Amino acid sequence: IQLLHGTTTLAFKFQHGVVVAVDSRASAGNYIDTLEANKVIEINPYLLGTMAGSAADCQHWERLLAKHCRLYALRNKERISVSAASKLLANMLGEYRGMGLSVGSMICGWDKKGPGLYYVDDNGTRLSGPMFSTGCGNTYAYGVLDSGYRPDLTVEEAYALARRAIAQATHRDAYSGGVVNMYHMKEDGWIKVERTDVSDVIHKSLEARQ
Amino acid sequence: MAFAGLTADARIVINRARVECQSHKLTVEDPVTVEYITRYIATLKQRYTQSNGRRPFGISALIVGFDDDGSPRLYQTDPSGTYHSWKANAIGRNAKAVREFLEKNYKEEAIATDRETIKLAVRALLEVVQSGGKNIELAIIRRNQPLQIFSAKDIESQVAEIEKEKEESEKKKKKSI
């Protein structure tokens, strides 16, 4: 069965932390289920997880991950590292390999080793890297990200880049849309930066060009 | 890990601890902290005090090492499954005498350098060990370095040095009297 991963999500590390941006369209085939899906799970004040793929699978497994992260903190009296949290998720998904799970997630956080970003998916893949984009709109997002990314972006430039990447992806990808939900992971935790309608972003950039 | 008690039981516990260290590194990508592995061993021991048809492990253990952030740790466990963190401790038949010695002599000057610390450890054991250096084994673990086990020769020379110092301090005492 070819499941459609109707989403665009992205995250990248830069000098001031990690920026995470996702769209908010949930599609069931050709029907738009909701325009306001929440594709970022706030695991704890220092950990975020994004969801792409099957909404049910992502929600279930990432909430289970949140439970395990909390138990880890209680048992070991210190917060779980991003690498450990992503490994727990990857191991959980790996056990169900080949059984039709559809999860493409990015685990972002800030721990003792600094900002962390891992890509985890239903194949059991787990990659650490400075930039990832998932979902069927990811190619469009990569186009914008790759042409505008520098590790020394200012905070505002990074927000603008992430916002633009999601907006352009929703513009071309039928299965992405809605609003851009953006988070910024800093040393003392994440903040929710904004929730901007993609049509506003597109219109503003068109006006700017005129 | 150093232990006192039934050697055969110790081998089982050590094996389980080794497997858990690797398992932890595989699932969490970080090496265990000394506290974590001590807690694991203690939980294992406790389970055997509360199950059918099993007897508790007949060992007390001293678990030493460094955490990832470089801080040194010493933990002691006993057959009941309790564990505590210590600055200095002893286990075994004559543990009480050695512990009393350490309580009196474990001071900042005594642990200021490697040499002084080794001397303190050897002196502590010499309190209860009869034939001196031949019945002592000594190991040092340093941050980010493998365990260094002393050769019999090095231990003998340490013991000889300590006996000489003892003689000299006794001579001084006699002189002052």
Interface residues (C-beta under 8 A of the other chain):
Chain A: N76 S81 S83 A84 K87 L88 N91 K112
Chain B: T27 V28 E29 D30 T33 Y36 D69
